[in-house]
Amino acid sequence: MIILKKKKKILEMFPIGSPKGALNSRRKPEFYGYIKFRKTPGGSKIHRFVVKNDKETVLPPQEAIKLLRKQAVFLIGKDEETEEFLDSLNIKYRRTQICQHCTMEGNITIITSKSSFNHHQQKICRMCAEEEIKRELKYRGINKKTFNSFKRLLDKTGNLDKVLQVMDPGFDPLKNKELTLFDKITSIRDKNIPEIDINSLKLPEKFKRALKKQGSSKLLPVQYLALENGLLQGESLLVVSATASGKTLIGELSGIPAALNGKKFIFLTPLVALANQKYRDFKKRYSPLGLKTSIKVGMSRIKAREEIKLPDDDIKEADIIVGTYEGVDFMLRSGKSHLLENLGVVVIDEIHTLDDEERGPRLNGLIKRLKTIFPGIQVIGLSATVKNPLQIAEQFKMKLVEYDRRPVPLERHLIFTRSEEEKKLLMTRISRQEFKEKSKKGFHGQTIIFTNSRRKTHLIANYLTRHRVKAAAYHAGLSYAQKERIEKSFSRQEISTVVTTAALAAGVDFPASQVIFETLLMGNKWITPNEFSQMLGRAGRPSYHDRGRVYLLGEIGLTFDEETEELKAVELLESDVDSVHVYYSPEDTLEQILADISSYALKNTEDISKFYQGMPLSTDIDQALLTMESYGWIKVDQGIIKPTRYGRAVSVSFLNSEDAYYIQKNLKRKSKKGPLDIALYLEPFESAYLSSRLHRQLSKAVKAHFSTRLMADSTRDIISSGENLVKLDVGLQETVLNIQIDFMSCECKERPFCDCLQRELSSKIIKSRLNGYDPLDISRRLLNRYQIQAYPGDIFSWLDRVVRMLDGIKRIAHATHNHKKAKECSRLIKALEKG
């Protein structure tokens, strides 16, 4: 084939071989030629035919005509003179387009309107467009592995100029949402699922009335599917569907009728905050039905201002029990399963916690214990993020109910940023604009911003507030009252934005229309696909919003663990959730077998061997039993296994073998360590940070960025240096001296990297508590004297963990007949709880 292109007064010729496969194929012409015409009364004739190869050759006009008659001729654009010339010679031709960029490099690429891309008012081929994107990525310093994301945008827009515009520092993402949109997840209801009125279901009438009162009149798709799979006939189910798709009600549809029928209904969650929220909901909703709701979360009785005091309800008399996994497992391990007599339905919320390294084996063990001790129960697992649901369902003998459609559509946007400051400006504008929009249901759009540290939640929230966006920082370090105030303000739409940590994602239940990822780090690691799915699921609630929206702000060049944030953003958007697997370490195996024995779920070696058959254990069962017997945890007599008093104390206290041995060894009368020393060694206070003021001045003094964590090696090194001290303001010099004198005046060879700082700070907090100070007061005192930021909620939670550790020490003291130490534990527990 030969391409003809009019250029000023000449007609260019490009012979490029066979027409077959020529479309979108970059070809080097066999030679370059051109024709000059002369006007005659009979029309245009060839005046000159020139061929350029290695050298320029003038050929007779007849050679050009021969060539044109032999080849398939394609004409670029419209040219009257050329068309008349070809017609006069009866040479057929077709029109086509070529890539203008390719011709600059001496190549010819045939393109069509559909296979080309706009660039500077020209049409160019895919290869040139992609090469331009790669050049721009390199020029802008953007990770080349993000290329596929820009390629996707190129295909979507058909416009290279728009793709390059996204990389430009002056690009405004809010005015070009169609360019930041990565994809849109639709919410079209499955037409095969009918709308069923709740009135038509075989449920107690007063339960139906309660459901109507809370706004549930028709079944949502996943609820219908659960019913079709035997929900009301007692079938155990694994329900996998998006956040806010109606999973929780599935548990209630089975659990509440069971409770009204004299059976117990247990609802389990991974977090105390979620359990407390569900407890309040159920109590309010089902008390009028005559049902008693109790909570079991394993919290201590710490008395503190602005902290919740959970009731110590009688579980035996309860119809509905809301609890954490560990709260209910505590009862089983204590051998008190009789308190759950007549158990009918157990709902396991967030069952994908099975994948958690520490809690996964415990949850797996709990589910299996419940099914063994109460063989007739109905177990319902709920999750939004499981890639291998069938495998999990089969593992627990459940039927799988899966519905993959969201209750509202979700837009996912990707914005590449160049600095933290740009991120803050964007978050301000995005949050403000979202709040201005109102859904058809009458609600303003509200935003959750995820970041990776508590300090940053406050920095971002303060920045937003200064720029006329009503925002609040929300994290586990706040007191219960503080968190509750924020939750209520958000619910009443008095604030538009909550800034929280990625670590609290599972416990955040704000009805937000929008989620912004300020960073893709969770603490000191990248967010996993499962965590990402969980977090973006928070955007868009069917009761409030018409759609959800998610923004990922990937900072160009920000590198962590040899990966850039802009690439991680693309990877997460392209990712699927990971499979959920339970992994048992040797320690996990010992803990779970001991828990089974302590709960009387398993009573002999044969039962244990059958129970764990096929499970991926890292330790042989017989070897595990021998180890436990050597530790003094169990007694084996002719195949019958019973827990010792010491073994049950270890199990009920959720201790590993190393910690249990440390306690046992140091409780001996010869040991100089008291129960509090033991507790603080095993459970030191870790959540301490330098205040923003002190950190800022120290960073300036050392001319380097370092961690705000007080216990970080870099921080210890800097605050122990006299050279750094003199560079601070006088007031802060005194502050750092206070830290050195009160916490770091040891003579350890490893100083400042020894444990003394952490141990002395832990002791300081405990002494303050024993002197009657509240977590709020302790937090203020640490800030005033040392510029150490320790949040009241963290102090409260830590005191609770210390009390629980003292509980464990007390149990082991009783088990080893050291009643004096047990009495001391009781005194300390009472003093710490009362304050």
C-alpha positions in Angstrom: 0.0 0.0 0.0 1.1 3.6 -0.6 0.1 6.7 1.4 -0.3 10.0 -0.4 -0.2 13.3 1.6 -0.4 16.8 0.2 2.1 19.1 1.7 2.0 22.6 0.3 2.9 22.3 -3.4 4.1 18.7 -3.4 2.3 15.3 -3.0 4.3 13.1 -0.6 4.4 9.3 -1.2 5.1 6.7 1.5 5.1 3.0 0.4 4.6 1.0 3.6 4.1 -2.6 2.4 0.9 -4.8 2.6 -2.4 -3.3 3.8 -2.8 -6.4 6.0 -2.3 -5.5 9.7 -1.4 -1.9 8.8 -3.9 -0.3 11.2 -2.1 0.9 14.4 1.1 -0.6 13.2 4.1 1.7 13.1 6.0 1.2 9.8 9.1 2.5 8.2 8.4 3.5 4.5 10.4 1.6 1.9 11.4 5.0 0.6 10.2 8.6 0.6 9.0 10.2 -2.6 7.2 13.2 -3.8 5.5 14.5 -6.9 5.4 18.0 -8.3 2.4 18.8 -10.6 2.2 21.2 -13.5 -1.1 22.6 -14.7 -2.2 21.7 -18.3 -5.4 22.3 -20.2 -6.2 18.6 -19.6 -5.6 18.8 -15.9 -2.7 18.4 -13.6 0.2 16.3 -14.9 3.4 15.0 -13.1 6.1 17.5 -13.7 8.7 15.9 -11.5 9.0 12.6 -9.5 11.7 12.4 -6.9 12.6 9.4 -4.7 14.7 9.8 -1.6 16.5 6.8 -0.3 20.2 6.9 0.5 20.3 9.6 -2.1 17.9 11.7 -4.0 16.9 10.3 -7.5 14.7 11.9 -10.1 12.6 9.3 -12.0 10.4 9.6 -15.1 6.8 10.5 -14.3 5.7 7.2 -15.8 7.4 5.4 -12.9 5.2 7.2 -10.4 2.1 6.2 -12.4 3.2 2.6 -12.5 3.8 2.6 -8.8 0.4 4.1 -8.0 -1.4 1.5 -10.3 0.3 -1.4 -8.6 -0.4 -0.4 -5.0 -3.5 0.1 -2.8 -3.6 3.9 -2.6 -4.7 5.7 0.6 -5.1 9.5 0.6 -4.6 11.6 3.7 -7.2 14.4 4.0 -9.0 16.1 1.1 -7.1 17.6 -1.9 -9.0 18.4 -5.1 -6.0 18.4 -7.4 -4.7 15.0 -6.2 -8.2 13.5 -6.4 -8.7 14.8 -10.0 -5.3 13.5 -11.0 -6.0 10.0 -9.6 -9.5 10.0 -11.2 -8.0 10.9 -14.6 -5.8 7.8 -14.4 -8.7 5.6 -13.1 -6.7 4.9 -10.0 -8.9 3.9 -7.0 -8.1 5.3 -3.6 -9.5 5.4 -0.1 -9.2 8.0 2.6 -7.3 7.3 5.9 -5.6 9.1 8.8 -2.0 8.8 10.0 -0.3 9.7 13.3 1.3 13.1 12.9 3.8 12.3 15.6 5.1 9.2 13.9 5.8 11.2 10.7 8.2 13.4 12.6 10.3 10.3 13.3 10.0 9.1 9.7 7.4 6.5 10.5 3.9 6.0 9.2 1.0 4.6 11.4 -2.5 4.2 10.0 -5.1 5.3 12.6 -8.9 5.7 12.8 -11.0 8.1 14.9 -11.6 5.3 17.4 -8.0 4.1 17.6 -6.4 7.6 18.0 -6.0 10.2 20.6 -6.3 14.0 20.6 -3.1 15.9 21.2 -2.6 19.6 20.4 -5.5 19.5 18.0 -4.0 16.5 16.2 -4.8 12.8 16.1 -2.0 10.6 17.3 -1.6 6.8 17.6 -1.6 4.8 20.8 2.2 4.1 20.7 3.0 7.8 20.5 0.4 8.7 23.2 1.8 6.1 25.6 5.4 7.3 24.9 4.3 10.8 25.7 2.8 9.6 29.0 6.0 7.8 29.9 8.1 10.8 29.1 5.8 13.0 31.3 5.9 10.5 34.2 9.7 10.7 34.1 9.8 14.5 33.8 7.3 14.9 36.7 9.1 12.3 38.9 6.1 10.0 39.1 6.7 6.3 39.6 6.6 4.7 36.1 4.7 1.7 37.5 1.6 4.0 37.7 1.6 4.0 33.9 -1.4 1.6 33.7 -3.5 4.1 35.6 -2.8 6.8 33.1 -3.3 4.4 30.3 -6.8 3.6 31.7 -7.5 7.4 31.8 -6.3 7.7 28.2 -8.7 5.0 27.0 -11.5 6.5 29.0 -11.1 10.1 27.6 -9.5 9.5 24.2 -7.6 12.7 24.9 -3.8 12.7 25.7 -4.0 16.4 26.6 -6.4 15.7 29.5 -4.1 12.9 30.7 -1.1 15.1 30.7 -3.2 17.8 32.4 -3.7 15.5 35.4 0.1 15.5 35.9 0.5 19.2 35.7 1.1 21.0 39.1 -1.6 23.5 38.3 -4.3 20.8 37.8 -7.4 21.4 39.8 -9.0 18.0 40.7 -12.2 19.5 42.0 -12.9 21.2 38.7 -12.0 18.0 36.8 -13.7 15.2 38.7 -14.1 13.2 35.5 -10.3 13.0 35.2 -9.7 11.9 38.9 -12.4 9.3 38.7 -10.7 5.9 38.8 -13.9 3.9 38.5 -17.5 3.8 39.7 -19.0 0.8 41.5 -22.7 0.7 40.7 -25.6 -0.4 42.9 -28.1 -1.8 40.5 -30.4 -4.2 42.4 -30.5 -7.8 41.2 -33.8 -8.1 39.3 -34.1 -11.7 40.2 -34.5 -10.8 43.9 -38.1 -9.9 44.7 -39.1 -7.2 47.2 -40.6 -9.0 50.2 -42.6 -7.2 52.9 -41.5 -8.0 56.4 -45.2 -8.4 57.3 -45.3 -11.6 55.2 -42.6 -13.3 57.2 -43.3 -15.9 59.9 -42.0 -13.7 62.8 -43.5 -12.8 66.1 -45.9 -9.8 65.6 -44.3 -7.6 68.3 -40.9 -8.2 66.6 -42.4 -7.1 63.3 -43.8 -3.9 65.0 -40.3 -3.2 66.4 -38.8 -3.6 63.0 -41.3 -1.2 61.4 -40.6 1.3 64.1 -37.0 1.4 63.2 -37.8 1.8 59.5 -37.5 -1.8 58.3 -40.5 -2.6 56.2 -39.1 -4.6 53.3 -36.2 -7.1 53.1 -33.0 -5.9 51.5 -31.5 -8.3 48.8 -29.0 -10.0 51.1 -31.6 -10.5 53.8 -33.9 -12.2 51.2 -31.0 -14.5 50.2 -30.4 -15.4 53.8 -34.0 -16.4 54.2 -33.9 -18.4 51.1 -30.9 -20.3 52.5 -32.7 -21.3 55.7 -32.1 -18.4 58.1 -35.4 -19.0 59.9 -35.0 -22.7 59.8 -31.8 -22.6 62.0 -29.2 -23.0 59.2 -25.8 -21.7 60.1 -24.8 -19.0 57.5 -21.8 -17.1 56.4 -23.1 -13.8 55.0 -20.7 -11.7 52.9 -21.9 -8.4 51.5 -21.0 -4.7 51.5 -21.1 -2.4 54.5 -24.6 -1.0 55.2 -26.2 -3.7 53.1 -28.3 -5.0 56.0 -26.2 -7.8 57.4 -26.8 -7.0 61.1 -30.5 -7.4 60.7 -30.0 -10.9 59.4 -28.7 -11.9 62.8 -31.6 -10.2 64.5 -34.2 -11.9 62.2 -33.1 -15.2 63.7 -31.8 -14.2 67.1 -34.7 -12.1 68.4 -37.4 -14.8 67.7 -35.1 -17.3 69.4 -34.8 -14.9 72.4 -38.6 -14.5 72.5 -38.8 -18.2 72.5 -36.7 -18.7 75.6 -33.3 -19.2 73.9 -30.2 -17.0 74.3 -29.0 -14.8 71.5 -25.3 -13.7 71.5 -24.0 -11.0 69.2 -20.1 -10.9 69.1 -17.9 -8.0 67.8 -14.1 -7.5 67.8 -14.1 -4.2 69.6 -15.5 -2.9 72.9 -16.7 0.3 71.2 -18.8 -1.7 68.7 -20.1 -4.0 71.4 -21.2 -1.0 73.5 -22.9 0.6 70.5 -24.8 -2.6 69.7 -25.7 -3.1 73.3 -27.3 0.4 73.5 -29.1 -0.2 70.2 -30.5 -3.6 71.2 -31.4 -2.5 74.7 -33.4 0.5 73.4 -35.0 -1.5 70.6 -35.9 -4.8 72.4 -36.5 -3.9 76.0 -40.1 -3.0 75.1 -40.5 -6.6 73.8 -39.7 -7.8 77.4 -36.1 -8.9 76.5 -33.2 -8.3 78.8 -29.9 -7.3 77.1 -26.5 -7.7 78.8 -23.0 -6.9 77.8 -19.8 -9.0 78.2 -16.6 -7.3 77.1 -14.0 -8.2 79.7 -13.5 -4.5 80.8 -12.3 -3.8 84.3 -14.1 -1.5 86.8 -11.7 1.5 86.5 -13.5 4.5 87.8 -12.7 7.6 85.8 -14.2 10.9 84.7 -15.5 10.9 81.0 -15.2 7.1 80.8 -18.0 4.7 80.4 -19.0 2.4 83.3 -20.3 -0.7 81.7 -22.9 -2.6 83.8 -22.0 -5.9 85.4 -25.1 -7.6 84.3 -26.3 -11.1 85.2 -25.5 -13.1 82.0 -27.5 -16.1 83.2 -30.8 -14.0 83.2 -30.1 -12.3 79.9 -32.0 -13.0 76.7 -29.6 -11.1 74.5 -25.8 -10.9 75.2 -23.7 -8.5 73.3 -19.9 -9.0 73.8 -16.4 -9.0 72.4 -14.9 -12.3 71.3 -12.6 -12.3 74.4 -15.5 -11.4 76.8 -17.5 -14.5 75.9 -14.4 -16.7 75.6 -13.5 -15.7 79.1 -16.7 -17.3 80.4 -16.0 -20.5 78.5 -12.4 -20.7 79.6 -13.5 -20.2 83.2 -15.7 -23.3 82.9 -18.9 -21.3 83.2 -20.6 -22.3 80.0 -23.6 -23.2 82.1 -24.3 -19.4 82.2 -25.2 -19.6 78.5 -27.7 -22.4 79.0 -30.3 -22.6 76.2 -28.1 -20.8 73.7 -29.8 -20.6 70.4 -28.2 -18.1 68.0 -24.6 -16.7 67.9 -23.7 -13.9 65.4 -20.1 -13.3 64.7 -19.7 -9.8 63.4 -16.5 -9.0 61.4 -15.7 -12.7 61.0 -12.8 -11.8 58.7 -10.9 -11.1 62.0 -9.9 -14.7 61.5 -7.1 -13.4 59.4 -5.6 -11.3 62.2 -2.3 -12.7 63.4 -3.1 -12.6 67.1 -6.9 -12.7 67.3 -7.5 -15.0 64.4 -6.6 -18.3 66.2 -8.5 -17.1 69.3 -11.7 -16.4 67.2 -11.3 -19.6 65.4 -11.0 -21.5 68.7 -14.0 -19.6 70.2 -16.3 -20.5 67.3 -15.3 -24.2 67.5 -15.7 -24.2 71.3 -19.2 -22.7 71.1 -20.2 -25.3 68.4 -18.7 -28.2 70.5 -20.2 -27.1 73.9 -23.6 -26.2 72.3 -24.0 -28.5 69.4 -27.4 -27.4 68.3 -26.7 -23.6 67.9 -27.2 -21.6 64.8 -24.0 -19.6 64.0 -24.2 -16.6 61.6 -20.9 -15.0 60.5 -21.0 -11.5 59.0 -18.3 -9.9 56.8 -17.8 -7.4 54.0 -14.3 -8.5 53.1 -13.7 -12.2 52.4 -12.1 -13.4 49.2 -12.4 -17.2 50.0 -15.9 -17.2 51.6 -16.7 -20.8 50.5 -13.6 -22.1 52.2 -14.5 -20.3 55.5 -18.2 -21.4 55.2 -17.1 -25.1 54.8 -14.7 -24.8 57.6 -17.5 -23.9 60.1 -20.2 -26.0 58.3 -22.1 -22.9 57.2 -24.1 -22.2 54.1 -22.7 -19.3 52.1 -24.9 -16.2 51.4 -23.1 -13.8 49.1 -24.3 -10.5 47.6 -21.7 -8.4 45.8 -23.8 -5.2 45.0 -23.4 -2.1 47.1 -26.5 -0.4 48.6 -25.4 2.9 47.0 -23.0 3.6 44.1 -19.4 4.4 45.0 -17.1 6.7 43.1 -13.4 6.1 43.6 -11.0 9.0 42.8 -7.2 9.2 42.6 -5.3 12.4 43.0 -1.6 12.7 42.8 -0.2 15.3 45.2 3.3 16.9 45.6 3.4 17.8 49.3 1.6 17.5 52.7 0.6 21.1 52.3 -1.2 20.4 49.0 -2.9 17.4 50.7 -4.3 19.7 53.4 -5.5 22.3 50.9 -7.3 19.6 48.9 -8.8 18.0 52.0 -10.2 21.4 53.0 -11.8 22.0 49.6 -13.1 18.4 49.1 -14.6 18.3 52.7 -16.2 21.8 52.3 -17.6 21.0 48.9 -19.1 17.7 50.1 -20.9 19.3 53.0 -22.5 21.8 50.6 -24.1 18.9 48.7 -27.4 17.6 50.0 -28.8 14.1 49.3 -32.3 13.5 48.2 -32.9 12.3 51.7 -32.0 15.7 53.1 -28.6 15.1 54.5 -25.4 17.1 54.0 -22.4 15.2 52.7 -20.0 14.4 55.5 -16.4 13.1 55.4 -14.1 10.7 57.2 -10.4 11.4 56.7 -8.0 8.5 57.5 -4.5 9.3 58.5 -1.7 7.2 60.2 -1.1 8.8 63.6 -3.0 10.4 66.4 -0.9 13.5 66.3 -1.8 14.0 62.6 -5.5 13.6 63.4 -5.3 16.7 65.5 -3.0 18.6 63.1 -5.3 18.0 60.2 -8.5 18.7 62.2 -7.1 22.0 63.5 -6.0 23.0 60.0 -9.5 22.3 58.6 -11.1 24.2 61.5 -8.9 27.2 60.8 -10.0 27.1 57.2 -13.8 27.1 57.9 -14.4 23.3 57.9 -16.0 22.1 61.1 -13.8 19.1 61.9 -12.8 16.9 64.9 -10.0 14.5 65.6 -11.2 11.0 66.7 -9.0 8.2 67.9 -8.6 5.6 70.7 -6.6 8.0 72.9 -9.7 10.2 73.5 -11.9 9.5 76.5 -15.2 7.8 76.0 -17.1 11.1 76.6 -15.0 12.9 74.1 -15.6 10.3 71.5 -19.3 10.2 72.2 -19.6 14.0 71.9 -18.0 13.8 68.5 -20.2 10.9 67.4 -23.3 12.9 68.4 -22.1 16.1 66.7 -21.4 14.2 63.5 -24.8 12.5 63.7 -26.6 15.8 64.2 -24.5 17.2 61.2 -23.0 19.9 63.5 -19.5 18.9 62.2 -18.8 18.0 58.6 -15.6 16.0 59.0 -13.9 13.5 61.3 -10.2 12.8 61.1 -9.3 9.4 62.5 -6.6 6.8 62.3 -6.6 3.9 59.9 -6.1 1.6 63.0 -9.6 2.6 64.2 -11.3 2.0 60.9 -13.2 -1.1 62.1 -14.5 0.8 65.1 -15.6 3.9 63.2 -19.4 3.9 62.6 -20.0 7.4 61.3 -22.7 7.8 58.6 -20.3 9.5 56.1 -20.9 10.0 52.4 -17.2 10.5 51.7 -13.8 9.0 52.7 -10.5 10.6 52.1 -7.2 8.7 52.5 -4.7 11.4 53.6 -2.1 8.7 53.6 -2.0 5.0 52.7 0.1 4.0 55.7 -1.4 2.4 58.8 1.1 3.2 61.6 4.4 2.0 60.1 3.1 -0.3 57.3 1.1 0.1 54.1 -2.7 -0.5 54.3 -3.6 -4.0 53.1 -6.2 -4.7 50.5 -8.6 -6.0 53.2 -8.1 -3.0 55.4 -8.6 -0.7 52.3 -11.8 -2.4 51.4 -13.1 -2.1 55.0 -12.2 1.6 55.1 -13.7 2.7 51.7 -16.8 0.7 52.7 -17.5 3.5 55.2 -18.5 5.9 52.3 -22.2 6.1 51.5 -25.2 4.9 53.6 -28.5 4.0 51.9 -30.5 5.7 54.7 -28.6 9.0 54.3 -26.9 9.2 50.9 -27.5 8.9 47.1 -23.8 7.8 46.5 -20.5 7.3 48.2 -17.2 9.0 47.2 -13.6 8.0 48.0 -10.5 10.0 47.4 -6.9 8.6 47.6 -4.3 11.3 47.9 -1.1 9.7 46.7 2.0 11.9 47.3 4.5 11.7 44.4 7.9 10.5 45.5 6.8 9.7 49.1 8.6 6.4 49.7 8.2 3.8 52.4 9.5 0.3 52.5 10.9 0.9 48.9 7.5 1.7 47.5 6.1 5.0 46.5 2.7 6.2 47.7 1.4 7.1 44.2 2.1 3.5 43.2 0.6 2.0 46.3 -2.6 4.1 45.6 -2.9 2.5 42.1 -2.2 -1.0 43.5 -4.9 -0.7 46.2 -7.5 0.6 43.7 -6.6 -2.3 41.4 -6.5 -4.9 44.2 -9.0 -7.5 45.3 -9.4 -8.5 49.0 -7.0 -11.1 50.2 -8.1 -14.6 51.2 -8.7 -15.2 54.9 -6.6 -17.9 56.6 -6.0 -18.9 60.2 -2.4 -19.5 61.1 -1.5 -21.3 64.3 2.0 -20.6 65.8 3.3 -23.2 68.3 2.1 -20.7 71.1 -1.3 -20.4 69.5 -1.7 -24.2 69.4 -0.9 -24.4 73.2 -3.3 -21.6 74.1 -6.2 -23.0 72.1 -5.9 -26.6 73.3 -5.6 -25.3 76.9 -8.7 -23.2 76.3 -10.6 -26.2 75.0 -9.6 -28.3 78.0 -10.4 -25.4 80.5 -13.8 -24.9 78.9 -14.5 -28.7 79.0 -15.2 -28.6 75.3 -12.6 -31.4 75.0 -12.0 -33.9 77.7 -9.7 -36.6 76.4 -6.8 -37.2 74.0 -9.0 -38.8 71.4 -11.4 -35.9 71.3 -8.5 -33.5 70.9 -6.9 -35.5 68.1 -10.2 -35.6 66.2 -11.0 -32.0 66.8 -7.7 -30.7 65.4 -7.5 -33.2 62.6 -6.7 -31.4 59.3 -6.1 -28.0 60.9 -2.8 -26.2 59.9 -1.0 -26.5 63.2 2.7 -25.9 63.6 3.0 -28.4 66.5 2.2 -32.0 66.8 -0.8 -32.6 69.1 0.9 -35.2 71.2 3.9 -33.0 71.6 1.7 -30.1 72.6 0.0 -32.1 75.3 3.4 -33.3 76.7 4.6 -29.7 76.7 1.4 -28.5 78.6 1.8 -31.3 81.1 5.4 -30.4 81.7 4.3 -26.8 82.3 1.9 -28.0 84.9 -1.2 -26.8 83.0 -3.0 -30.1 82.6 -3.1 -33.6 84.1 -3.5 -36.6 81.9 -4.9 -39.8 83.5 -5.6 -42.8 81.2 -6.4 -40.5 78.3 -8.7 -38.2 80.4 -7.4 -34.6 80.5 -8.2 -32.0 83.1 -6.9 -28.5 83.6 -4.9 -27.8 86.7 -5.8 -24.8 88.7 -2.6 -23.1 87.4 -3.5 -24.1 83.8 -7.0 -22.6 84.1 -5.5 -19.4 85.5 -3.2 -19.2 82.5 -6.1 -19.8 80.1 -8.6 -17.4 81.7 -6.0 -14.7 81.8 -5.1 -15.2 78.0 -1.4 -15.5 78.9 1.2 -17.1 76.7 3.6 -19.7 78.2 6.5 -17.2 78.5 4.5 -14.6 80.4 2.9 -17.4 82.6 6.3 -18.7 83.5 7.6 -15.2 84.3 4.7 -14.7 86.7 5.1 -18.1 88.3 8.8 -17.7 88.8 8.6 -14.2 90.3 5.8 -15.1 92.6 8.1 -17.4 94.5 8.8 -16.2 98.0 12.5 -15.7 97.2 11.7 -13.2 94.5 12.1 -9.5 95.3 9.6 -8.5 92.7 6.1 -7.6 93.8 2.9 -8.1 91.8 3.1 -4.5 90.5 6.7 -5.0 89.3 5.6 -8.1 87.4 2.6 -6.4 85.9 4.6 -3.4 84.7 7.3 -5.6 83.2 4.7 -7.5 81.2 2.5 -4.6 80.4 4.5 -1.3 80.3 3.0 2.0 79.1 3.9 2.6 75.5 1.5 5.3 74.2 3.6 8.3 75.1 4.6 11.0 72.6 6.5 14.3 72.6 4.2 17.3 72.5 4.1 19.2 69.2 5.8 22.1 70.8 8.8 20.1 72.1 9.1 18.0 69.0 9.1 21.1 66.8 12.0 22.7 68.7 14.0 19.5 69.0 13.6 18.9 65.2 14.9 22.4 64.6 17.8 21.8 67.0 19.0 18.6 65.4 18.0 19.7 61.9 16.3 16.4 61.2 12.9 14.8 61.3 12.5 12.1 63.9 9.6 10.1 65.5 7.2 11.7 68.0 7.1 8.4 69.9 8.8 8.9 73.3 10.1 5.3 73.3 11.6 5.4 69.8 15.4 5.0 69.8 15.8 8.2 67.9 13.8 10.2 70.5 15.6 8.7 73.4 19.0 9.5 71.8 18.0 13.2 71.1 16.4 13.9 74.5 19.4 12.4 76.4 21.9 14.7 74.7 23.1 17.8 76.6 24.2 19.3 73.3 20.7 19.3 72.0 19.4 20.6 75.4 21.1 24.0 75.2 19.6 24.7 71.8 16.1 24.8 73.3 14.1 27.7 74.9 14.8 28.0 78.6 11.3 26.7 79.5 11.8 23.6 77.4 15.3 23.0 78.7 13.8 22.6 82.1 11.2 20.2 80.7 13.8 17.9 79.1 15.8 18.1 82.3 12.8 16.9 84.2 12.5 13.9 81.8 16.2 13.1 82.2 16.2 13.4 86.0 12.8 11.6 86.7 13.0 8.9 84.1 16.6 8.5 82.7 18.9 8.9 85.6 20.0 5.3 85.6 23.6 4.0 85.2 22.8 1.3 82.6 25.4 0.6 80.0 22.7 0.7 77.3 21.4 4.1 78.5 19.4 5.8 76.9 18.3 2.6 75.1 17.5 0.6 78.2 14.0 -0.1 79.6 14.4 2.5 82.4 12.5 5.3 80.6 9.5 3.2 79.9 9.6 1.5 83.4 9.9 4.8 85.3 7.2 6.5 83.2 4.9 3.5 83.8 5.6 3.7 87.6 4.9 7.4 87.6 1.5 6.9 86.0 0.6 4.1 88.5 1.7 6.3 91.5 -0.4 9.1 90.3 -3.4 6.8 90.0 -2.8 5.4 93.4 -2.7 8.9 94.8 -6.2 9.4 93.5 -5.5 11.1 90.1 -7.9 10.5 87.2 -6.6 9.7 83.6 -7.5 13.2 82.6 -5.5 14.7 85.4 -2.5 12.4 84.8 -2.5 13.3 81.1 -2.4 17.1 82.0 0.3 16.6 84.6 2.6 14.7 82.1 2.1 17.5 79.5 2.7 20.3 82.0 5.8 18.9 83.6 7.4 16.9 80.8 5.7 18.0 77.5 4.8 14.3 77.2 1.5 13.7 75.3 -0.3 10.7 76.8 -4.0 10.7 75.9 -6.5 10.1 78.7 -8.1 7.3 76.7 -4.7 5.5 76.4 -4.0 5.9 80.1 -7.5 4.5 80.9 -7.1 1.6 78.6 -3.6 0.9 79.9 -4.7 1.0 83.5 -7.4 -1.5 82.5 -4.8 -3.8 81.0 -2.6 -3.5 84.1 -5.6 -4.4 86.3 -6.3 -7.4 84.1 -2.7 -8.5 84.3 -2.9 -8.2 88.1 -6.0 -10.3 87.9 -4.0 -12.9 86.0 -1.1 -12.7 88.6 -3.7 -13.1 91.4 -5.2 -16.2 89.8 -1.7 -17.8 89.4 -0.8 -16.7 93.0 -3.9 -18.5 94.3 -3.2 -21.5 92.1 0.4 -21.8 93.5 -0.8 -21.2 97.1 0.9 -17.8 97.4 -2.1 -16.2 99.1 0.0 -13.3 100.5 0.8 -12.1 96.9 -2.8 -12.8 95.9 -4.0 -10.5 98.7 -1.5 -7.8 97.5 -3.0 -8.1 94.0 -6.5 -7.6 95.3 -5.4 -4.5 97.2 -3.7 -3.0 94.1 -6.6 -3.9 91.8 -9.1 -2.2 94.2 -6.9 0.9 94.5 -6.3 1.3 90.8 -10.0 0.8 90.0 -11.1 3.3 92.6 -8.3 5.9 92.1 
